[in-house]
């Protein structure tokens, strides 16, 4: 991978819907070469997908983190369960992990009753194999810096606020298509929905002002030589703002989530390292600077991202969002 590939990945992380002509100009290559390089990055598994980040809260959905510890389960049965979660209409992130827990995933639910129904359905699928599990409430704050995997520090997660929205059937279908492929063209959406391209363009513009946070890509960081570790911290002091500033500036931190009301931990921190020694160095640095205000609750390795952090199919069912 050369500097032009890195530039392409950076631009796509910042805006995966960027027109190919503009992308080519930014990188300093022809349109044909830009297409060739993107296709090569897809084929070799570096780019896993093109996604649209949607403000699901404005549709009335809250996010809940789930951590499961399984017992007496074969690799075949675990894979079946992972496949089940991957296709679940309200699971929007999924990864097997190594640590205290076996797997982590997120659920989008409209309310407590909806959450309980989803959890009951999921636990029934894996009944007899659950050692323990924990459900955490929605992160009160989140900041992400995915371009750090390319040695560029830019926050791309939009922080703007959105009002609660009700979508009609067409807007719901447009969002669903964009969520699966942020680079889908107006013409293709038009053909699928039997609506003119200009109408699609107008609707997407409105959705960008009301629902869509950004367009981005998911990358297999293993192709870049990294491992993905997650550190859960309990913050017990009054210097949290200094800690957050440290996390924003540190080249190994690609996100942090802040929780409210979680008795076990307050911060989830995503760290990219090339080996365990780099992780140890980061932890020592963290403890040296903030040892008086933090306590590490857990550290786990994220093996692979089976389902990315994008909106699942269930929230686009019109009967669910009206």
N, C-alpha and C positions, 0 to 999 in steps of 0.2 A: 504494500500500500504506500503510495507516494503522497506528496504534498497536495496534489490536485484532488486525490481521493479524500483526503482529510478535509479539504475545503468544501467538497461536495457534501460530505456527511455533516459538516457544521451548518451549512446553509439549510439542509433538509431537517436537521434538528430544530432550527429556529423557525422554519416555515416549510413544511413538506409539500405544500400546495404551490410553491413558487413555480411560475411558468418556466418551461425548459429553456426558452431563449434567454430569459433573465438570469437563470442559474448559470448557463454557459458563459454569459458575459461576465458575471461575477468571478467565475473560476478562470476565465481567460482561455476557453476552448470553444470548439464549434458545437453546435446543437447535436450533431451526429455523435461526436466523441462523448458529450455529456450523457446522452442516452446509452451509449455503449458502456460507459463506466458505471452508471447506475445499475444497469442490468447485470453487470459482472459482480457488483457488490451484493445484489440480490441472490445471484446464483451461488456465490461462495458462502452465503449464509451470514454475511456481515449485517445486512439490512434484513430485519425480520418482518417488518411491516410498516405501512404508512397509515397513520391514525389521526383522528380528530379528537381533541380533548374537549369534552362537553361539560358545562356546569350542571351536573345532575341535581344539585341542591335546588336549583330554580324550578326543577320538575317535581320537587317535593320528596326527593330521595336522600337518605342519609347513608353514610358509608360506615361499615363496621368491619374491623379487622378480626380475623379468626385464626387461631393457632391450635392445631390438633397434634396430639401425641397418640400414636397407634401402637397396638400390641398384637403379637401372634399373627402377623399378617404376612402373606407371601408377596414376593415381588409382582406376581401376576395379578393378585387381588388389589394390591396398592395401585398398580397401573390402571386397572379397571375403574377404581375410585377416582383417580386423577382425571381419566377420560370423562367420567360422569360430571365432575366439577367443571372441567373445561367447557362442556356443552351446557352447563346450567345457565338459565336465562337471567339470573340475578347475581352471578359471580363475575366480578370484573377484574380480578387479578388472581393469579395462581402460581405458586412455586413450591416444589419440594425443597426442604432445607435440612441442614445438619446442625444439630444443637439440642437444646432442651425439647424442641418440637420437631415433628416429622414433616409438617407442611404448613404453609401459610397461604391464606387467600382472603379476599375482601368480598363483602356482600353489600349490595345496594338494596335498601328496604324503605318502604314508605312510612312505616310506623312500627311500634313495638309488636303489635299483633302480626304484622307481615313478617317481621324478623323472626319471631318465634315459629311461625309456620315454615319458613325456609330452613331454619335450624333443625326443626323436627324432621323435615323431609330429608335433609342431608344426613343426619345421624341415623335415620332409619336405613339408609342405603349402606351404611358401614357398621351396622349394629353388631356387637360382639367383638369388634376390633378396636374400640376406643378406650384408651387408658385415661386420658383427660383432655379437656379443651378449655379455651378461654376466648371470650368475645370482648373486644375493646370498642369503645365508642368512637365516633368520628373525630379525626384530628381537628383541633381548633385552629391550627395554623400549619401551613406547609410551604416550604421553599425548595425548589429543585434546580440543580445545576448540571444537567446531563452533558453539556459540552466539555466538562472537565475531563471526560474520558478521552478527549482529543487535545488535552492540555490548554483548553480555552475556558475561562471562567465567565460564564454569562448565565444569569437567571432567566429562564424562559417561561416559567409558570406565571400566567397572568394572575394578578391579585385584584382585578377590578370586581366590583360587586354586581350582582344580577338580581333583578326582581323575579318573583315567582311567575312562571309562565304556564300557559295552556297552549298546547300545539294542536293544529288540525292534522288530519290524516296525511296530507301532502308534506307538511313540514316534518312530521315524524318519519316518513319514509325517506326524505332527503337526508335527515340527520343519520338515520340508520346506514344509508349507503356511504356517507362521508366517514362515519365512524369505522367502517370496515376498510375503506380505502380513501384516504384523504386526497389522493391524486386523481380520483375519478373525474372525468371531463363532463362539462355541462351537457354536451351532446349525448353522452351515454346515459346520464340521469334522465334527460329528456325522453330518450327512447324507452327507458324502463318504465317511466311514470306517465308517458303519453301527454307531456306538457311541453310547451315551447322552451327552447334554451334561454330566451330572455326572461321568461317567468322564473326559471330555475335560478338564474343569476341574481334576480331581484330577491328571491326568497333566501338564498344563501347569504346575501349581503345583510338582510335583516337578522338572520340567525347569528351572524358574526357579531352583531351589536347587542344581541339579547341572550345567546346561549353558548356560542362557541368561544372557548378560551384561546386555543391555538391549534395549529397543525404541526405534527411532528412525526418522527420515526422511532421505532424501537430497534436497538442495535444489540447484537450478541457481543458482549464485552470480552468474551473469551477469545474472540478473533483478534482483539487488540492486546491480548496477553494479560488480561486482568481477571481477578476473582472479585466477587461481590459479597461483601460482608455487611451484616446489620448489627448495630450496637443499640441496646435499649438502656437508657439512663434514667435514674431517679435524680432529680435536681432538688437539693436540700438546702440551698443557700439563696442569697439575694443578688448574685451576679449573673443571672441568666442572660441578660442583654449582652454582656461581654462574651459569654459562651457562644451565643448565636452568631456574634460577629466573627469569632474564631472559626466557626463551622462554615460560614459564608466564604471566608477567604482561603480556607485550607484546600489545597489542590486535590486531596483524596476524598473529600466529602461531596457526594453528588445529590444528596437531599437530606432534609430533616423534617420530621413531623412532630408537632407539639400537641399533646393530649390534655384534656381537662377531666378531672375526676377519676383518673386511673390510679388505683392504689399501688400498682406494681412498678410502673415506669411513666415518665413524663415525656421523654423524647425518643423517637426512633431515628437513628442516624445511619444513612447508607454510605459505605466506605468502599472505594475500589483500591485493591492492592495487587501486587504481582506475586506475592508469596507471604507466608505467615510472619516472616521477619518484619516486613513492612507494616503488617497489622500491629505487631507488638510495639514497633516504634511509634505508631500513631497513638496507641493506648498510653504508652509512657508519656508522650507529649501532652495528651489530654489530662492525665493525672497530675503531671507536674504543674500545669497551669491552673487546673480547676479541681484538684483533689479534695479541697475543702468543701465543695458544694455539690459533688456528684457521687453517685454510687451506681456501679454497673450491675444491672439486673440480669442481662443475658447477652450473649454474642452468638450469632449463628451464620452459617454459610448459605447463601442463596445459590442452589445448584444450577437451576435454569428457570427461565421465565416461560411457563407453559401457556399462560394467558396474560396479555399485557394490561396495563392500567387504562383501558378504554371502555366506553359504555357498552354494557351487555345487551343482548337482544330483548330481554324482558321489558326494559323501560320504554321501548318503542312501540309496544302494543297499545293501541289507542285506548282500549278499555282500561289499561292500567294507569294511564297518565291523564285521564279526564276526571 
